[in-house]
């Protein structure tokens, strides 16, 4: 599977993970959501039983993002997946209603659904959950279509195409968080001028397109993610400096918004590397947008790195760095040089797989997370 997706039918005992249900509708003292091993382990993470043995207490720390029921913003918390004998459970402290929505999870009922996406390998490190409830009018049609996919099973693994088709049939409000899973990357790409995102949306939405409001929200969101990405990369450089892994750095784009790179790494008072931050709220494989100015800048004498920040949100990002992309970008610049006189692209979309990225680093701003 390209994405690790599953649908879980919630039982009364699963709902005890939510504090209100444990206190008002007790169904045992489990305080966890059971994960079917046939799905979670055998299909999605077959190497997990051996890997978890090396973790303290057989516990997998997890960054958990909850959406729903209905049209509600993300609720981000830290929890864990715990192995107990043959059982795997989403566990930890009770999940309380967030302060801004003090009754958010109270309407959940036995038989409601949780659409799950796991990220990370060889173990999950993050999990996104969309709660789909029969008590929410925004979820009614979606619950019907997802129930058909489950075909009576308590938990299933689901292919992205099957999930997308079910969502398309349900036709939820464009504000529904489930659409971020199927169209989020494409809308983000389109908002940044990417032709690939536009073509994907035209094909998937069959003429429905994207409303002006949705497009404007995506543009604002993309700009916000770009700012957050730079802030987090700045935090990363501060950490490297404290650990004496670099001598110094400068956040160039903070002073010059049109700079063709964002950071300078400095040694002995001289710039030794240029680093450009490329941020997305989606996964690593989302297209990277590179301007013509950045392509040209990469051909200078100072090595030019691409810092790919993904799954970006306030206070958190994953980072991989492609060091010295000059040779790869040189071929692109030479091709652009063959365009007719008077024709030049403002920028290009690049598949991250074309660049040689290093290992992943987790960046957390402890003041935000």
C-alpha positions as CSV (number, residue, x, y, z in Angstrom):
1,X,0.0,0.0,0.0
2,X,1.3,3.5,-0.9
3,X,-0.6,4.9,2.2
4,X,-1.4,2.9,5.3
5,X,-5.1,3.4,5.6
6,X,-7.8,1.6,7.6
7,X,-11.4,2.0,8.8
8,X,-12.3,1.0,12.3
9,X,-15.9,0.5,13.6
10,X,-16.0,1.8,17.1
11,X,-17.3,-0.3,19.9
12,X,-18.7,0.8,23.3
13,X,-15.4,-0.3,24.9
14,X,-13.4,1.7,22.3
15,X,-15.3,4.8,23.3
16,X,-13.9,4.6,26.8
17,X,-10.7,6.2,25.5
18,X,-12.8,9.4,25.5
19,X,-13.1,10.8,29.0
20,X,-16.7,11.8,28.8
21,X,-17.8,8.4,27.6
22,X,-15.8,6.7,30.3
23,X,-17.4,8.8,33.0
24,X,-21.0,8.9,31.6
25,X,-21.3,5.7,29.5
26,X,-18.9,3.2,31.1
27,X,-18.4,0.0,29.1
28,X,-15.5,-1.5,31.1
29,X,-12.2,0.0,32.1
30,X,-10.3,-0.5,28.9
31,X,-9.4,3.2,28.2
32,X,-8.2,2.2,24.7
33,X,-9.2,1.5,21.1
34,X,-8.5,-2.0,20.0
35,X,-6.5,-2.5,16.8
36,X,-7.2,-5.7,14.9
37,X,-3.8,-7.4,14.5
38,X,-4.9,-8.9,11.2
39,X,-5.1,-5.4,9.8
40,X,-2.7,-3.3,11.9
41,X,0.1,-5.8,12.0
42,X,-0.3,-8.5,9.3
43,X,-1.3,-6.0,6.5
44,X,0.0,-2.6,7.5
45,X,3.0,-3.3,9.8
46,X,4.2,-6.9,9.4
47,X,7.6,-6.2,11.0
48,X,6.1,-4.6,14.1
49,X,6.0,-7.5,16.6
50,X,9.8,-7.8,16.4
51,X,10.5,-4.1,16.3
52,X,8.3,-3.3,19.3
53,X,10.3,-5.7,21.5
54,X,13.2,-3.2,21.5
55,X,10.9,-0.4,22.8
56,X,10.5,0.4,26.5
57,X,7.3,-1.3,27.8
58,X,6.3,-2.4,24.3
59,X,5.0,1.1,23.8
60,X,5.1,3.1,20.5
61,X,4.9,6.9,21.1
62,X,2.5,8.4,18.6
63,X,1.6,11.9,17.4
64,X,-2.2,11.7,17.1
65,X,-4.3,14.2,15.1
66,X,-8.1,13.9,15.5
67,X,-10.7,15.3,13.1
68,X,-14.4,15.2,13.5
69,X,-17.1,14.3,14.2
70,X,-18.5,16.5,11.4
71,X,-16.7,19.7,10.5
72,X,-14.3,20.4,13.3
73,X,-10.6,21.5,13.3
74,X,-7.7,19.2,14.1
75,X,-7.2,18.2,17.8
76,X,-3.5,17.2,18.2
77,X,-2.4,15.2,21.2
78,X,0.4,12.7,22.1
79,X,-0.6,9.1,22.8
80,X,0.9,5.7,22.3
81,X,0.2,2.3,20.7
82,X,0.6,-0.5,23.3
83,X,1.1,-4.2,22.8
84,X,-0.5,-6.3,25.6
85,X,-0.1,-10.0,25.0
86,X,-1.8,-10.5,21.6
87,X,-3.7,-7.2,21.6
88,X,-2.6,-3.9,20.1
89,X,-4.3,-0.8,21.4
90,X,-4.4,3.0,20.9
91,X,-3.8,3.8,24.5
92,X,-2.6,6.5,26.9
93,X,-4.4,9.1,28.9
94,X,-8.1,9.7,28.4
95,X,-8.9,11.9,25.4
96,X,-10.8,14.9,26.8
97,X,-12.9,17.4,24.8
98,X,-10.7,20.3,23.8
99,X,-11.3,23.6,25.6
100,X,-12.7,25.3,22.4
101,X,-15.3,22.5,21.9
102,X,-16.2,21.2,25.4
103,X,-18.8,18.6,24.1
104,X,-17.0,17.6,20.8
105,X,-16.7,13.8,21.4
106,X,-19.9,13.4,23.5
107,X,-22.0,12.6,20.5
108,X,-20.0,9.5,19.4
109,X,-21.9,6.3,19.4
110,X,-21.2,2.6,19.2
111,X,-21.1,1.8,15.5
112,X,-19.5,5.1,14.5
113,X,-16.4,4.9,12.3
114,X,-12.8,6.1,12.6
115,X,-10.9,6.5,9.3
116,X,-7.2,5.9,10.2
117,X,-4.0,6.8,8.5
118,X,-0.6,5.7,9.9
119,X,2.7,7.4,9.0
120,X,6.2,6.2,9.6
121,X,8.3,3.1,9.0
122,X,9.2,0.5,10.3
123,X,6.9,1.7,13.1
124,X,4.1,4.2,13.1
125,X,5.1,7.6,14.5
126,X,2.0,9.5,13.6
127,X,-1.7,8.8,13.1
128,X,-4.5,10.8,11.7
129,X,-8.1,9.9,12.6
130,X,-11.3,11.2,11.1
131,X,-14.3,10.4,13.3
132,X,-17.4,9.8,11.3
133,X,-20.6,9.8,13.4
134,X,-24.2,9.0,12.7
135,X,-25.1,11.9,15.1
136,X,-23.6,14.5,12.8
137,X,-25.5,15.6,9.8
138,X,-22.3,16.4,8.0
139,X,-21.2,12.7,8.4
140,X,-24.5,10.9,7.5
141,X,-23.9,10.1,3.8
142,X,-20.2,9.5,4.5
143,X,-21.0,7.0,7.2
144,X,-23.3,5.1,4.8
145,X,-20.6,4.8,2.1
146,X,-17.8,3.9,4.5
147,X,-20.0,1.2,6.2
148,X,-20.4,-0.4,2.8
149,X,-16.6,-0.7,2.5
150,X,-16.4,-2.4,5.9
151,X,-18.9,-5.1,4.9
152,X,-19.6,-6.0,8.5
153,X,-15.9,-6.2,9.6
154,X,-14.8,-4.5,12.7
155,X,-11.6,-3.1,11.0
156,X,-10.4,-3.2,7.5
157,X,-7.3,-2.0,5.5
158,X,-8.5,0.2,2.6
159,X,-6.8,1.2,-0.6
160,X,-6.7,5.0,-1.3
161,X,-8.7,4.6,-4.5
162,X,-11.5,2.7,-2.7
163,X,-11.6,5.4,0.0
164,X,-11.6,8.2,-2.5
165,X,-14.5,6.5,-4.4
166,X,-16.6,6.2,-1.3
167,X,-15.9,9.8,-0.4
168,X,-16.8,10.9,-3.9
169,X,-20.1,9.0,-3.7
170,X,-20.9,10.6,-0.3
171,X,-20.1,14.1,-1.6
172,X,-19.5,15.7,1.8
173,X,-19.3,19.4,2.3
174,X,-16.1,21.0,0.9
175,X,-15.4,22.0,4.5
176,X,-15.3,18.3,5.7
177,X,-11.8,17.3,6.9
178,X,-12.0,13.9,5.1
179,X,-11.5,15.9,1.8
180,X,-8.0,16.9,3.0
181,X,-7.1,13.2,2.7
182,X,-8.1,12.8,-0.9
183,X,-7.7,16.3,-2.3
184,X,-5.5,18.2,0.2
185,X,-2.2,17.7,-1.6
186,X,-3.7,18.4,-5.0
187,X,-5.4,21.6,-3.8
188,X,-2.2,22.7,-2.1
189,X,-0.3,22.0,-5.3
190,X,-2.8,23.9,-7.4
191,X,-2.8,26.9,-5.0
192,X,1.0,27.0,-5.5
193,X,0.6,27.0,-9.3
194,X,1.2,23.3,-9.8
195,X,-0.2,21.9,-13.1
196,X,-0.2,18.4,-11.6
197,X,-2.6,19.4,-8.8
198,X,-4.9,21.2,-11.3
199,X,-5.1,18.2,-13.5
200,X,-5.8,15.8,-10.6
201,X,-8.6,18.0,-9.3
202,X,-10.2,18.4,-12.8
203,X,-10.2,14.7,-13.2
204,X,-11.4,13.8,-9.7
205,X,-14.0,16.4,-9.3
206,X,-15.5,15.9,-12.8
207,X,-16.1,19.5,-13.6
208,X,-17.1,20.5,-10.1
209,X,-13.7,22.1,-9.7
210,X,-12.6,24.2,-6.7
211,X,-14.7,27.0,-5.3
212,X,-13.0,30.4,-5.0
213,X,-13.4,30.2,-1.2
214,X,-11.7,26.8,-1.0
215,X,-8.9,28.0,-3.4
216,X,-8.3,31.1,-1.3
217,X,-8.2,29.1,1.9
218,X,-5.7,26.8,0.4
219,X,-3.5,29.7,-0.8
220,X,-3.5,31.1,2.7
221,X,-2.9,27.7,4.2
222,X,0.1,27.1,1.9
223,X,1.6,30.5,2.8
224,X,1.1,29.7,6.5
225,X,2.8,26.3,6.2
226,X,5.7,28.1,4.4
227,X,6.2,30.5,7.3
228,X,5.9,27.6,9.8
229,X,8.4,25.6,7.9
230,X,10.9,28.4,7.9
231,X,10.4,28.9,11.6
232,X,10.9,25.3,12.3
233,X,14.0,25.1,10.1
234,X,15.3,28.1,12.1
235,X,14.7,26.1,15.3
236,X,16.6,23.2,13.8
237,X,19.6,25.4,12.9
238,X,19.6,26.8,16.5
239,X,19.7,23.3,17.8
240,X,22.6,22.4,15.5
241,X,24.5,25.5,16.6
242,X,23.9,24.8,20.3
243,X,25.3,21.3,19.7
244,X,28.3,22.8,17.8
245,X,27.4,20.8,14.7
246,X,27.5,24.1,12.7
247,X,29.3,27.3,13.6
248,X,26.6,29.8,12.8
249,X,23.7,30.5,10.4
250,X,21.6,33.4,9.1
251,X,17.9,33.4,8.4
252,X,18.2,35.4,5.1
253,X,14.6,35.4,3.9
254,X,13.4,37.0,7.2
255,X,15.2,40.1,6.1
256,X,14.8,39.8,2.3
257,X,11.5,38.2,1.3
258,X,12.6,37.8,-2.4
259,X,15.8,36.0,-1.6
260,X,16.2,32.9,-3.7
261,X,17.2,30.9,-0.6
262,X,16.1,31.0,3.0
263,X,19.2,30.3,5.2
264,X,22.9,30.6,5.1
265,X,25.2,28.3,7.0
266,X,28.3,30.2,8.1
267,X,31.7,29.1,9.1
268,X,34.7,31.3,10.0
269,X,32.5,34.3,9.1
270,X,32.0,33.0,5.5
271,X,28.9,31.5,3.9
272,X,29.5,27.8,3.2
273,X,26.0,26.5,2.3
274,X,22.7,28.0,1.1
275,X,19.5,26.2,2.2
276,X,16.1,26.7,0.8
277,X,13.1,25.5,2.8
278,X,10.3,23.7,0.9
279,X,7.4,23.0,3.2
280,X,4.1,21.1,2.9
281,X,1.4,20.1,5.3
282,X,1.2,16.8,3.4
283,X,3.6,14.0,2.9
284,X,7.2,13.9,1.7
285,X,6.2,13.0,-1.9
286,X,4.2,16.1,-2.6
287,X,5.7,18.1,-5.4
288,X,8.4,20.7,-4.6
289,X,7.9,24.1,-6.2
290,X,11.1,25.8,-7.3
291,X,11.3,29.2,-8.9
292,X,13.5,30.1,-11.8
293,X,15.4,32.4,-9.5
294,X,16.1,29.5,-7.2
295,X,17.2,27.3,-10.0
296,X,19.7,29.9,-11.2
297,X,20.9,30.6,-7.7
298,X,21.7,26.9,-7.2
299,X,24.4,27.2,-10.0
300,X,26.6,29.4,-7.9
301,X,29.9,28.5,-6.2
302,X,28.3,28.0,-2.7
303,X,26.5,24.6,-2.3
304,X,22.7,24.9,-2.5
305,X,20.6,22.5,-0.3
306,X,16.9,21.8,-0.3
307,X,15.4,21.4,3.1
308,X,12.2,19.4,2.6
309,X,9.8,20.0,5.5
310,X,6.7,17.8,5.5
311,X,3.7,17.1,7.7
312,X,4.2,20.6,8.9
313,X,2.0,22.1,11.5
314,X,2.5,24.6,14.3
315,X,5.5,23.4,16.3
316,X,6.2,20.2,14.4
317,X,7.7,19.0,11.1
318,X,9.6,16.2,9.5
319,X,12.8,17.2,7.7
320,X,15.0,15.7,5.0
321,X,17.8,17.6,3.3
322,X,19.0,17.2,-0.3
323,X,22.6,18.5,-0.2
324,X,24.1,20.4,-3.1
325,X,21.5,20.1,-5.9
326,X,23.6,22.0,-8.4
327,X,24.2,19.1,-10.7
328,X,20.5,18.0,-10.8
329,X,19.3,21.6,-11.3
330,X,21.9,22.3,-13.9
331,X,20.2,20.0,-16.4
332,X,16.9,21.8,-15.8
333,X,18.5,25.3,-16.3
334,X,20.1,24.1,-19.5
335,X,16.8,22.9,-20.8
336,X,15.2,26.2,-20.0
337,X,18.0,28.0,-21.9
338,X,16.7,26.3,-25.0
339,X,13.2,27.9,-24.8
340,X,12.4,30.5,-27.5
341,X,13.6,34.0,-26.9
342,X,11.1,35.9,-24.6
343,X,9.8,32.7,-23.0
344,X,10.8,31.6,-19.5
345,X,9.0,29.7,-16.8
346,X,8.3,31.4,-13.5
347,X,8.9,28.1,-11.7
348,X,8.6,24.3,-11.9
349,X,7.2,21.4,-9.9
350,X,9.7,18.8,-9.0
351,X,9.2,15.2,-7.8
352,X,11.2,14.9,-4.5
353,X,12.3,11.4,-5.7
354,X,14.5,13.1,-8.3
355,X,16.8,14.5,-5.5
356,X,19.0,12.6,-3.1
357,X,17.6,13.3,0.3
358,X,19.2,12.2,3.6
359,X,17.6,10.7,6.6
360,X,14.6,12.1,8.4
361,X,14.9,14.4,11.4
362,X,11.9,15.3,13.6
363,X,11.7,19.0,14.5
364,X,9.6,20.0,17.5
365,X,9.3,23.5,19.0
366,X,8.7,22.4,22.6
367,X,7.0,25.8,23.2
368,X,4.3,25.0,20.7
369,X,3.8,21.2,20.7
